Structure formats: C-alpha cells, structure tokens
Amino acid sequence: MLKRLEKYLKGWGFAWVASVAPPPFSPPSSVDLRNFRKILVVRLDNRIGNVILITPLLIALKSHFPEARISYLLSRNLSGLAEFIPGVDHFIPYDKRAYARNPLRLHKLVRMIQADEYDLVIDASDELQLSFNHALTTALSGARFRLGYQRRGSARWLDVTVRPGDPDRHATEMHLDLLRALVPINQPPRPIIDNTAVNSAGSDFRREHDLAPNEAIILIHPGGRGAKRRPVETFFALAEAINANLSARPVFIWGPEENEWINTVRADAPGSIIWGGVFPFADLISLLSSASAYISGDNGIMHLASACGVPTIGLFSVSLVNKYRPLGPLDRAYDESKQPVETRELVEALKELIDETAFEEDPTVGPTGA
C-alpha cells in the first residue's frame, strides 16, 4: 500500500513539475556555448563517494569553459570537502532532510538559483533514477539551458536530453556523457581531488603513534553501508597478516555512524591494529595522502582514497564492480559476490603496491632499476 502511494505521489509530483516548468528551448548552438558564463551542477546527495565520482565532470567543465563560474550544490554534511574539490568556483550548500521536513526551504533554494541567472544547469543524478528534488531544482532553475538524462518525461523540462548508456560502464563516464552531448571530451575519467596543500594531521598521527616518517602504513576501513559491510573478522585477520608478513602497520579508520559498532567489536581485535578513529575531512585527506595503501569494501572513503592518489583496493560484494571500482593506476577491485578473496591474496596485492610505490619514491633508483 505504501509503495503504491509513494509511486502515485511521485507520478503526481513529476507531472506538476512538467506543468509549471518553462518549456524547453532549442538545444544550445556553438554560439551559445561560447557565451556561457554561469554553470550549475545539481547533484543532491549526502554520499561521499558520489561527490568524488562527479569530479571528472567538474574538471571537464572548467577545462571547456575556463571563463565560466562553475557552481555546485554540495550537502552541508560534506562541506569539509569543498576546499579539495577541483573545478568549482562557488559551492551552494543544501540540506536534503531539511527540505523534506519543510518544502518551503527547497522553494527558497530554487528562488536563489533563479536569481543567479545560470546559462546552463546540469541534472547529474543517476541516469536510471529520476529524482523529484533534482527534477524540481533543474526544471525551475530559470537557466537558459537545462541538461540531463532522458527519463520518465524529463524531456518536458530539459532542453538537451541524453539517452542512458551502458549501465555497466563506470559512473564517471555516466557523468561525462552528459557533457559529451555539448562538447567533445577526451580526458581520463579518473576522479581527482586537490590534496596539494594538506595539513599536518598525517605527520602528527605518525608522531603520536611512534611511526617513522617513511614507515609504511596501510589504512583499513572495515565499515560500509548495509550489505556492503564485510565481516569485521576478515579485516582483523588481514591486519594480523599484514603485521606478520609486510614491513607495514595496519591502521583502522571509520565513519561517525560506525562508532558504536567499532566499540562493540574492538575488544576482540588483535593487538597489531593501530586505531585511527573518525577524522574531519581535512585531517582524513592528510592521513590518506601519507599512506602506502588503502583497503576497504565499496564505501565513500574508498573513492576518496583513490582520488588522493593512494593505491587502493576495493572489495565489492553487492555493488557493480565495473561501475564503481577505483580508477587509480595502481588500484585494484575484487568481486566477492560469489566468493570472498583470501587474506593471502590481499596481502600479496598489498605487498606489490607497497613495493611499487617505494620504487617510485626512491630517488636512488634509476629508470632500469639499477
């Protein structure tokens, strides 16, 4: 009954959006594109991973429209990431829960967007899921042109619609395909954040735990959303194996929503683990940037680690591996949907990553390894 009611209300809501939105214009021409001065990317999401996965689109926009002001709607909960997201000139904070409790706040946000008089607004939500908040914000943005995926009547309020592509392609390509409807895109789809000016949290953490500046640390995030969470015992076994077989120290990190869970399992953990804890984004990025490797299930920090340039291993049990795997040059992804990866195999993979990064960082090693 509730599902039917939700479906009915959504259908009514989308019909209302289509009825009140200004009719679409013709698609922009090359002349219009040269005149773009203000561009807004709409991605109403509270998930860290989805913010990181959209960075290739933001970088491509700034590359093709260097004189334009690129704005991005960023959740207030993720505001600590703003200084590290490339390609964005202006962040607009939003609070998804507040809009659900009080739709007048969403109306105020839309009015503010209208006042900015954008040339282009991009609905960057998932190509297979039509979101009411995304549709409303994009349709009523007042922008000269509105771009998004073709879904359930969205052509009634979009000036440029893009057909959904291969659902198994990477999520970054899904975002870049939107821009490809306007301009050619040849850049690699790898997510990147700007961690060139990190704070001292990484080195401070090392001093606090008596770790030498060049001592390898492997960050392990045992958490995950719902079914994505791997049994914590497997990460405990991995930590013991790292301590026994590698010249590296295992460091556990986790998110604030996992504090209680960590406290319940910590008593059974091996003594080889260094407990990192929960970090503000700036401190976390500093710690990630100082690590030799990172390993976890499919979660937002996995994407953040990869975007920092840390060799990353992602363990996938329910997510689409090809769509969400980390894309760094040394990154690896394992599909555990049928069978878990053995600890021995993960230790071997981590050893290869540590050896590879040590080779790259050693100034005494010549190009032939001599």
N, C-alpha and C positions, 0 to 999 in steps of 0.2 A: 504494500500500500504506500509506504513512504517513498519507495523508489519511483512508483508511478506518479506520485505527487511532485517529486523533485523534477522528473522529466517534463511534466506538464508546465511547471513554473519556469523551467529553463526555456522551454519552447516559447512560452508567452513572452519571456524576457527578451529573447533574441528577436522575436517579431516586433516588439516595441522598439528595440534599438534600431532595427531597419526602418521603422516608420518615422522616427524622429531624426535620424542621421541625415546630413546633407547628401544629396545624390552624388554618385561618383563623377569625377571629371574624366576627360580622356587621359590615357597614360602619359607621363611626362616625356617630353622630347629632349634631344641633346641640348637645345637652347635652355630649357627649364633646368636641366641638371647643372649647367654652368652657373645658374643664379641661386642655387641652394645656399642659404646662409644659416639656417637653423634646422637641425635634425634631431628627432627624439626617438629613442629605442624603448619600447614598452615590454618589460618582462617582469610581471608581478609575481615574484617568487621569493620564498624565505629560505631556499636551499642554497647552501654554499656552492655545491657542485654546478648548479645551473648558472650561477653568476660567472664562475670560472669558464664554463663551456661557451659563453657568449663573447668572451674576449676577442677571438679572431674576427668576429663581425665588427666589433668596435674599432679594432685596429685597421681593418679594411676600410671602414667609413672614413676615418681620419686620413688614411692614405689617399683616397679618391677625392675627398672633399676637404683639403687641408685648411681652407679659409672658413669653413663652416663651424659653428658652435655645435658640438655633439653633446646632447643631454641624455641622461639615462635614469630611469626610475629604479631606485635601489631601496630595498627594505631597510627600515630603521634598525632592525636587528643586525643587519650586516654593514652598518655604516663604517665600522672599523676597517673594512676592506677598501673603502673609497680611494684612499691615497695610493693604493697599489694597482688599481685597475687602469690599464693604459687606454689612450684614445678618447677619453671623456673629458670634456671641459666643464660640465655642470651636472651635478647629481641632484635629483629630486627625490626626497625621502617619502616613503609611503608606509602605511600600516594596514596590512590586509585585514587583520582581525578587527581593528577599529572601524573599517569601512563596513564590515559585516554587521557589527553592532549598531552602527549609525550611518546609514547610506548618505546622509547629508554631508558627511565628511568626504565621501567619494565625489559627491557633486562639487564640493569646494575644490578638490584636486583637479577635476575636469575644467572648471572655470579658470583656474590658474594656468593650466596648459593652454587653454584657448587664448588667454591674454598674451602668451608668448609668441603667437602667430608663427607656428612652425611651417617650414616649407615641405617637410616630409616627416611622417610618423610611421614607424615600423612596428607592427604587431609581431613580436618574436616569440610568441608562445609555441608550444609543441604543435607540429603540423597535423597531428591526428586528434588533438583535443581542443575543441572550441571553448574558450573560457569567456564567461559573461563579463567579468571585470575587464579583461583585455579588449573584448569587442566594444564595450561601452566607452572605455577610455580612448580607443583608437577612432571609433566612429564619430564621437563628439569632440574630438581634439581641435577641430577648426583648422587643421592643416590643409595646405594646398593639395597635397597628395598623400594617400594612405596606402600602405603596402602590407600584404600579409598572405597567408596560405588560404587556398580555396577550400572552405569547409561550411557545410550547412547554411547556405545562403549568405556567406560573408561577402560575396560579390556585390551585394546590395549596398554595402558601405565602404568597400575598398576600391581604389582607383586602379591598382595593379594587384592581380591575384596570381599566385604561384601554385601549380599543382603539386601535391605531396609527392616526394620521390621514394626511393627505395627505403623502406622502414628500417633496414638493417645497416644503412650507412651511418657514419659517425654523426653524433649530434652537432658537432661543429660545422659539418658540411650542410646539415639541415638549416642552420642559421645563415651560412654563406650563400646558400642557394637563393635566399630572398634577395640579397643584393645583386646576385648574378642576373636577376630579371631586369636590372637597370644598367649595370656596368660589368665588364669582364673582370673576373677575379682569378688570379694565378698563385696567390700566396699560399704557403702551407697552412693547414687548418689547426696547427698545434696551439692550444691555449697558453698564454704567457701573462705573467704579472710583472710589475715593475718592483723588483726587490733590490735595486741597486743601492738604496740608502737605508738599509735595515738598521734597527737599533742594536744595542749591545746585549740583548737578552740571551742570545745564543752563547756568547762567550761568558756571560755571567753565570749561566746554567752550568757550564763546564767547570768553572772555578768552584761553584757551590758543591759540586759532586766529585771534586778532585779528578777531573778528566783533563788530560793534557790537550793543548790546542790542536794537535794533529791526531789525537786518538779518535779512531772511527767509532761513531755511534749509529745505531740502526733504530729509527723510530718505528714503533709498532702501535697501531691504533686498533684495539680489539672490538670497538663498537660498530654500530651500523643500525640502519632503520629497519625495524621489523624482521622479516625473514632474511635480510642481508647480513644480519649479525651471525658470525661464525661462533661455534662453541669456544668459550674463553680458554678451555683446557688446551686447545690446539695452539693457541698463542703462548701459553705457558711452556708447552713442550718446545716450541720454536725458540723461545728465549733461552732455555737451558741448552739447546743445541748450538745456538749462536755463541754462548759463553764458553762452551766446551770445544768448539771447532774453528772459531774465527777470532781474529785479532780485532774484536769489536765489542761494544757494550750495548745491550738491548735497553731501550728507553720506552716506557709506555706513556702514551698521551691519550686523551679522550675529551669528549664534549661535556658541557654542563648538565645536559639531560641524562648523562650516564654516571654521574657522581655516586648516586645511591647504589647502583648496580656494582660499580667498581668496589665500593666499600664492603659489599657482601661477599665478593669473590677474592678479595685481596689476601685474606688470611690463608688461603690455600695456595698462594703463588710461591714460586721458587725464590730463593734469596738473591738470585743473579739479576733480577729486574731492578732497574732504576726507575722510580715512579716520578714521572714528569708532572702529570696533572692536567688542569684546564688552563689555557693561556688566552689572553687577549690576542686579537688578530696580529697586531704588530709584533708582539713577542713570539707568537707561534711561527710567523714567517721568518723571523730571525733564527729561531731554533731549527726550522726546516732547512734553511739555507746553509746551516753548519753541519748538517747530517750527511753521512755517506750513502745512506739508502733509507727508504721508507717502505713499509708493507702494511696492508690492511685489506678488509673487504671493500666492496664498492660503496664508498661514502664521500662526502664533500671534501674532507681533508685529503683524501687520495688525489682528487683533482687539483687541489691547492698545492700539494707537494710536487706533483708533476710540473705544474705551471711555474714553480720556483726553480725548476731545473734539477731537482733531486731525483736520482734514479729510483723509480717507483715500481713496486709490484702490487698489482690489484688482483684480489681473489673474488671471483664472481660466482654466485650460486643461483640467483634468480633474475638478475638484470641481463640485458642483451650485451654480450661482451663486445661485439663489433661496434655497437653504438656508443658505449660509454668507456671503453678501455682508455688508459692513459696513453698519450701520444709522444712522449719524450723519446729521444733517440736511443736511450738505454732502457726504457720502460718495458715491462712485461705484464701480460694479463693471462690468468689461468681460469678456465671454465670448470668450476666444480659442481655444475648442475647434475652430473652423473656420478662423479667420484671425486672425493677430496684429494688434493695434492699432498703427497707425503712430505713430512718435515725434512727428510734428507734432501729431496729435490729443491725445496725452498732454500735450504742452507747453501746448497751448491750454487743456486742462482744468485744469492746474496754475495757469496764469495767472488763470483765473476764480476758483479757490479762494483764491489769494493776494489778489486784488482784493477778494473778498467779505469775507475776514477782516480786511483792512486797513480796510475801510469800517466794520465792526462795532466795531473797536478805537479808531477815531479819534474822540476826544471833540468835535472841532470840526465834525464832520459832522452836520447836522441830520436829522430824520426824512424830509425830502423830498430830501436830497442837496444842499441849497443851502449 
